[in-house]
């Protein structure tokens, strides 16, 4: 499985990633969206390493493979609650 190094995102997700980094050190779950015959899956979890507010870019570290169906509330580009 390939590891995600960074994303370019929108202000809402950037703010959520900032919160995950600033003080809470939370895991961020990575969802692969549905494509062709492949259903949407949560494929990994990462820690936020740093971010750039101007470019709306977030870098990650500590990739861990993960395989789960997204929670029904996950929908689109939002965070979901997953058991640790």
C-alpha positions in Angstrom: 0.0 0.0 0.0 1.4 3.4 -0.9 1.7 6.0 1.8 0.1 9.5 1.6 2.8 12.2 2.0 0.6 15.3 1.7 -2.7 16.7 0.4 -3.8 20.0 -1.1 -7.2 20.7 0.5 -9.8 23.2 1.3 -9.9 25.7 4.3 -12.3 23.5 6.3 -10.1 20.3 6.1 -7.0 22.4 6.7 -8.5 23.8 9.9 -9.4 20.2 11.1 -5.8 19.1 10.3 -4.5 22.1 12.3 -6.6 21.0 15.3 -5.3 17.5 14.9 -1.7 18.8 15.1 -2.1 21.6 17.7 -2.0 20.0 21.1 -4.2 17.0 20.5 -1.9 14.9 18.3 -4.9 13.1 16.9 -4.9 10.5 14.1 -6.3 11.6 10.7 -8.0 8.9 8.7 -7.5 8.8 4.9 -10.5 7.9 2.7 -10.1 6.6 -0.8 -13.2 7.7 -2.6 -15.3 5.4 -4.7 -13.9 4.9 -8.2 -15.2 2.6 -10.9 -16.0 -0.8 -9.3 -14.1 0.1 -6.1 -16.2 1.2 -3.1 -15.1 4.0 -0.8 -12.7 2.8 1.9 -10.7 4.2 4.8 -7.3 3.1 3.8 -4.9 4.5 6.4 -4.4 6.8 9.3 -1.7 9.4 9.7 -0.4 12.1 12.0 -0.3 15.7 10.7 3.4 16.8 10.4 2.9 20.4 9.2 0.7 22.6 7.1 0.9 25.6 4.8 -2.1 27.9 5.1 -1.3 29.8 1.9 -1.1 26.8 -0.3 -3.8 24.8 1.7 -1.3 21.9 1.9 -1.0 19.4 4.7 2.0 17.0 5.2 1.7 13.7 7.0 3.9 11.2 8.9 3.5 7.9 10.7 1.3 6.2 8.1 -0.5 3.1 9.3 -2.5 0.9 7.0 -6.1 0.7 7.8 -9.0 -0.9 6.0 -12.6 0.0 7.0 -15.8 1.1 5.3 -16.4 4.8 6.0 -19.0 5.6 8.7 -22.4 6.6 7.3 -21.8 10.2 8.6 -18.4 10.3 6.9 -19.7 11.5 3.5 -17.4 13.5 1.3 -14.5 15.3 2.9 -15.1 15.3 6.6 -13.6 13.6 9.6 -15.4 10.6 11.2 -15.0 9.0 14.6 -13.2 5.6 14.4 -12.4 3.4 17.3 -8.7 3.3 18.2 
